[in-house]
Amino acid sequence: MNPTKSPISADVVKTVIEKIGIDVSGIAKTEPVSGSQDYLSWLDNGYAAEMNYLGRNIEKRFNPEKLFKEAKAIIVVGLNYYPTERDINHRGSPYNVARYAWGRDYHDILRQKLENIRNELEKIYPGIRGLICVDTAPFLDKQWAQKAGLGWQGKHTNLVSRQFGSWLFIGSLIINREVDKYDKPETNHCGRCTACLDICPTGALMAPHRIDAARCISYWTIESKAEKIPDNIAKDLNGYVFGCDICLEVCPFNKFQKAHHTKELSRRKEINLLENGDVINLTEEQFKKAFSDSPISRPKLAGIKRNIEAAAKNIS
């Protein structure tokens, strides 16, 4: 048997992953994903708002072999980002910033860890190749996380883990080798719970597993390029000026949440500039320097100022 064609050991892969500092991982066999018609219907109804990139590369999104033609297996990793008690105690006011943005940009952190995993696997299995996917590729991250057993998509459309609650970053490595055993997909454990749907202040979660981005606080405070946040959204921002944790916070599975142990995810002091509103006094150069490796840079300084202006009108 050609050693470059025979299955590699899942146990070896998991050992490598653990040494890299990943909290949870799983491996799934590559196959096309169902649900493309539902996804296209979601796009056709305008629920992606102005995120036009979500309508591109549909075939690649639903078939990893179209994205990486050698694809045989998908290694999915999860990194817990729930903050430490110390970080929580340093929160400012009167504004709120989603927890995922308190530290360094998770794209960079996960990409580096996945590169390290790939490099280590190449040493053990010469000829192995892998494509890294961290949220920006046309790849269904959450579906593959569920197939690999990390959790399931809650009714708020985010991943829910029985080990870490609602607080996992996801990254994947598509590899060109079969694995000797695959993890069992996780089943949905939401049951009759509708806590996340009930709490959404803007009605963005219009039905289980169905979100209208045009009504989502995270969309308006991060993705939107509009000069002004609509009044019907602004009145329900709940002080959020970047992202939103409201639907995540109420998930009953957060009884399993635990503080992260990744240094790069520790809260940076610059987040207080958003929470107390002083960020509006920064120059463009100062803003870029402060948040160059942070998710906060995505809406740019103009977007952050827009968000604070909208939130300020409704702070009690």
C-alpha positions as CSV (number, residue, x, y, z in Angstrom):
1,M,0.0,0.0,0.0
2,N,1.2,3.4,-0.9
3,P,1.9,5.2,2.5
4,T,0.8,8.5,1.0
5,K,-2.6,7.0,0.3
6,S,-3.3,5.0,3.4
7,P,-5.4,6.6,6.2
8,I,-3.5,8.6,8.8
9,S,-4.1,8.2,12.5
10,A,-6.8,10.2,14.2
11,D,-5.1,9.7,17.5
12,V,-1.9,11.2,16.2
13,V,-3.8,14.2,14.7
14,K,-5.5,14.8,18.1
15,T,-2.2,14.6,19.9
16,V,-0.7,17.2,17.6
17,I,-3.7,19.5,18.0
18,E,-3.6,19.2,21.8
19,K,0.1,20.3,21.9
20,I,-0.7,23.3,19.8
21,G,-3.1,24.6,22.5
22,I,-6.5,24.0,21.0
23,D,-9.5,23.5,23.4
24,V,-11.6,21.0,21.4
25,S,-11.3,19.3,18.0
26,G,-13.0,16.9,15.7
27,I,-12.5,15.2,12.3
28,A,-15.1,14.7,9.6
29,K,-15.0,12.9,6.3
30,T,-15.3,15.2,3.3
31,E,-18.6,15.1,1.5
32,P,-21.0,17.6,-0.1
33,V,-23.3,19.5,2.4
34,S,-27.0,19.6,2.0
35,G,-29.1,22.8,2.4
36,S,-28.0,24.8,-0.6
37,Q,-31.6,25.6,-1.7
38,D,-32.5,26.9,1.8
39,Y,-29.4,29.0,1.7
40,L,-30.2,30.4,-1.7
41,S,-33.7,31.2,-0.5
42,W,-32.3,33.0,2.5
43,L,-30.2,35.1,0.1
44,D,-33.1,35.7,-2.3
45,N,-35.2,37.1,0.6
46,G,-32.5,39.7,1.3
47,Y,-31.6,38.3,4.7
48,A,-27.9,38.8,4.1
49,A,-28.5,42.6,3.8
50,E,-25.5,44.1,2.0
51,M,-23.1,41.2,2.6
52,N,-23.0,40.3,-1.1
53,Y,-19.9,38.1,-0.6
54,L,-22.2,35.5,0.9
55,G,-23.8,35.0,-2.5
56,R,-20.5,34.1,-4.2
57,N,-18.9,30.7,-4.7
58,I,-22.0,28.8,-3.7
59,E,-20.7,25.5,-5.1
60,K,-17.5,25.8,-3.0
61,R,-19.5,26.5,0.1
62,F,-21.5,23.3,-0.2
63,N,-18.8,21.0,-1.6
64,P,-15.3,21.3,0.0
65,E,-13.8,19.4,-3.0
66,K,-14.7,22.5,-5.2
67,L,-12.7,24.6,-2.7
68,F,-9.8,22.1,-2.4
69,K,-9.9,19.4,-5.0
70,E,-7.7,17.0,-3.0
71,A,-10.0,17.2,0.1
72,K,-10.4,13.9,1.9
73,A,-11.0,14.9,5.6
74,I,-11.7,18.1,7.5
75,I,-10.1,18.8,10.9
76,V,-12.1,21.3,12.9
77,V,-10.8,23.1,15.9
78,G,-12.5,25.2,18.5
79,L,-10.9,27.8,20.7
80,N,-12.7,29.0,23.8
81,Y,-12.8,32.7,24.2
82,Y,-15.0,33.3,27.3
83,P,-13.2,36.0,29.3
84,T,-11.5,35.6,32.7
85,E,-13.0,37.1,35.8
86,R,-10.3,39.7,35.7
87,D,-11.2,40.8,32.2
88,I,-14.9,41.0,33.0
89,N,-14.1,43.2,36.0
90,H,-12.3,45.6,33.8
91,R,-15.3,46.4,31.6
92,G,-16.1,50.1,31.1
93,S,-19.3,51.9,30.5
94,P,-21.7,53.1,29.3
95,Y,-21.1,51.2,26.0
96,N,-20.7,47.5,25.3
97,V,-18.3,45.6,23.1
98,A,-18.9,41.9,22.1
99,R,-16.6,39.6,24.1
100,Y,-15.1,38.1,21.0
101,A,-13.4,41.4,20.2
102,W,-11.7,42.0,23.5
103,G,-8.4,40.5,22.5
104,R,-6.4,40.0,19.4
105,D,-8.2,39.2,16.1
106,Y,-9.2,35.5,16.3
107,H,-8.6,35.1,12.6
108,D,-4.9,35.6,13.1
109,I,-4.7,33.4,16.2
110,L,-6.6,30.5,14.7
111,R,-4.8,30.7,11.4
112,Q,-1.4,30.6,13.1
113,K,-2.5,27.6,15.2
114,L,-3.8,25.8,12.1
115,E,-0.5,26.5,10.3
116,N,1.4,25.0,13.2
117,I,-0.9,21.9,13.1
118,R,-0.3,21.6,9.4
119,N,3.4,21.9,9.7
120,E,3.6,19.3,12.5
121,L,1.5,16.9,10.4
122,E,3.7,17.4,7.4
123,K,6.7,16.2,9.5
124,I,4.9,13.1,10.5
125,Y,3.1,12.4,7.2
126,P,5.3,13.6,4.3
127,G,3.1,14.7,1.3
128,I,0.1,15.7,3.4
129,R,-1.4,19.0,2.2
130,G,-4.0,21.2,3.8
131,L,-6.1,24.2,3.2
132,I,-6.8,26.5,6.2
133,C,-10.3,28.0,6.6
134,V,-11.0,30.6,9.3
135,D,-14.3,32.3,8.7
136,T,-13.3,34.2,5.5
137,A,-13.2,31.4,2.9
138,P,-16.4,30.2,1.2
139,F,-16.7,27.4,3.7
140,L,-19.6,26.4,6.0
141,D,-17.6,26.6,9.3
142,K,-20.5,25.9,11.7
143,Q,-21.9,23.0,9.6
144,W,-18.5,21.3,9.6
145,A,-18.0,22.0,13.3
146,Q,-21.3,20.1,13.9
147,K,-20.3,17.3,11.6
148,A,-17.0,17.0,13.5
149,G,-18.8,16.8,16.9
150,L,-17.8,20.2,18.4
151,G,-21.4,21.3,18.9
152,W,-24.5,22.2,17.0
153,Q,-26.1,25.3,15.5
154,G,-28.4,26.8,18.0
155,K,-31.6,28.6,17.1
156,H,-29.6,31.9,17.1
157,T,-27.5,30.3,14.2
158,N,-24.3,30.3,16.3
159,L,-22.5,27.1,17.5
160,V,-23.4,25.8,20.9
161,S,-21.0,23.4,22.8
162,R,-21.8,21.2,25.7
163,Q,-18.2,21.8,26.8
164,F,-18.0,25.5,26.4
165,G,-21.4,27.0,25.9
166,S,-21.7,29.7,23.3
167,W,-18.1,30.8,23.3
168,L,-16.0,29.0,20.7
169,F,-14.0,30.4,17.8
170,I,-13.9,27.8,14.9
171,G,-11.3,27.1,12.3
172,S,-10.7,24.2,9.9
173,L,-8.0,22.4,8.1
174,I,-9.1,20.5,4.9
175,I,-6.5,17.8,4.3
176,N,-5.7,15.5,1.3
177,R,-5.6,12.3,3.4
178,E,-8.2,10.0,4.8
179,V,-8.3,9.4,8.5
180,D,-8.6,6.0,10.2
181,K,-11.6,7.1,12.3
182,Y,-14.0,10.1,12.3
183,D,-15.9,11.8,15.0
184,K,-19.6,11.5,15.4
185,P,-21.7,14.5,14.4
186,E,-23.3,16.4,17.4
187,T,-27.0,16.4,17.6
188,N,-29.2,19.4,18.3
189,H,-30.0,19.8,22.0
190,C,-31.9,23.1,21.9
191,G,-35.2,21.3,22.4
192,R,-38.1,23.6,23.0
193,C,-36.0,26.4,24.3
194,T,-36.4,29.8,22.6
195,A,-34.5,32.0,25.0
196,C,-32.3,33.5,22.2
197,L,-35.2,34.2,19.9
198,D,-37.2,35.8,22.8
199,I,-34.4,38.1,23.9
200,C,-33.3,39.5,20.6
201,P,-34.3,43.2,20.9
202,T,-34.5,43.9,17.2
203,G,-36.3,40.8,16.1
204,A,-33.4,39.7,13.9
205,L,-34.0,36.1,15.0
206,M,-37.3,35.8,13.2
207,A,-37.5,32.0,13.5
208,P,-35.4,29.1,14.8
209,H,-32.1,29.0,12.8
210,R,-33.2,32.0,10.7
211,I,-31.6,35.4,11.0
212,D,-32.3,38.6,9.2
213,A,-29.0,40.5,9.1
214,A,-30.8,43.7,8.2
215,R,-32.2,43.7,11.8
216,C,-29.1,42.4,13.6
217,I,-27.1,44.6,15.9
218,S,-23.9,42.9,15.0
219,Y,-24.5,43.5,11.3
220,W,-25.1,47.2,11.8
221,T,-22.2,47.8,14.2
222,I,-19.6,45.8,12.2
223,E,-20.5,45.0,8.6
224,S,-22.8,47.8,7.5
225,K,-21.2,50.6,5.5
226,A,-24.2,53.0,6.0
227,E,-23.5,56.5,7.3
228,K,-26.3,56.1,9.8
229,I,-27.9,53.3,11.8
230,P,-31.6,53.3,11.3
231,D,-33.7,54.6,14.2
232,N,-35.6,51.3,14.5
233,I,-32.3,49.5,15.2
234,A,-30.6,52.3,17.1
235,K,-33.3,52.5,19.8
236,D,-32.5,48.8,20.7
237,L,-28.7,48.8,20.6
238,N,-28.6,48.3,24.3
239,G,-25.4,50.2,24.4
240,Y,-23.6,48.0,21.9
241,V,-21.1,49.9,19.7
242,F,-19.4,46.8,18.4
243,G,-21.1,43.4,17.9
244,C,-23.7,41.9,20.3
245,D,-23.7,39.1,22.8
246,I,-27.4,39.3,23.8
247,C,-28.6,36.1,22.2
248,L,-25.4,34.2,23.3
249,E,-25.7,35.3,26.9
250,V,-29.1,33.7,27.6
251,C,-28.2,30.2,26.2
252,P,-28.8,27.6,29.0
253,F,-25.7,25.7,27.9
254,N,-23.6,28.5,29.2
255,K,-23.6,26.7,32.5
256,F,-20.7,24.9,30.9
257,Q,-18.8,28.2,30.1
258,K,-15.3,28.5,31.5
259,A,-12.5,31.1,31.2
260,H,-10.2,30.9,28.3
261,H,-6.5,30.1,28.7
262,T,-5.2,31.8,25.5
263,K,-3.0,34.8,26.3
264,E,-3.7,36.5,23.0
265,L,-7.4,36.6,23.8
266,S,-6.9,38.5,27.0
267,R,-8.7,41.8,27.2
268,R,-6.7,44.7,25.8
269,K,-6.9,48.1,27.6
270,E,-7.8,49.9,24.3
271,I,-11.3,48.3,24.5
272,N,-12.1,50.8,27.3
273,L,-11.8,53.5,24.6
274,L,-15.0,52.2,23.0
275,E,-16.8,51.4,26.3
276,N,-16.3,55.0,27.6
277,G,-16.7,56.6,24.2
278,D,-13.2,58.2,24.2
279,V,-12.4,56.5,20.9
280,I,-14.2,59.3,19.1
281,N,-11.3,61.6,20.1
282,L,-8.7,59.5,18.3
283,T,-7.2,60.5,14.9
284,E,-7.3,58.0,12.1
285,E,-3.6,57.2,12.7
286,Q,-4.2,56.6,16.4
287,F,-7.2,54.4,15.8
288,K,-5.2,52.2,13.3
289,K,-2.3,51.9,15.6
290,A,-4.5,50.9,18.6
291,F,-6.6,48.4,16.7
292,S,-4.5,47.2,13.8
293,D,-4.6,43.5,14.9
294,S,-8.1,43.7,16.4
295,P,-11.6,43.0,15.0
296,I,-12.4,46.6,16.0
297,S,-10.6,47.8,12.9
298,R,-13.3,46.3,10.6
299,P,-15.9,49.1,10.6
300,K,-13.0,51.7,10.8
301,L,-13.1,54.8,12.9
302,A,-16.0,56.3,11.0
303,G,-18.1,53.2,11.6
304,I,-17.3,53.2,15.4
305,K,-18.2,56.9,15.6
306,R,-21.5,56.2,13.8
307,N,-22.2,53.4,16.3
308,I,-21.5,55.5,19.4
309,E,-23.6,58.4,18.0
310,A,-26.6,55.9,17.6
311,A,-26.1,54.3,21.0
312,A,-25.7,57.6,22.8
313,K,-29.2,58.6,22.0
314,N,-30.7,55.7,23.8
315,I,-28.4,55.4,26.9
316,S,-30.6,55.8,30.0
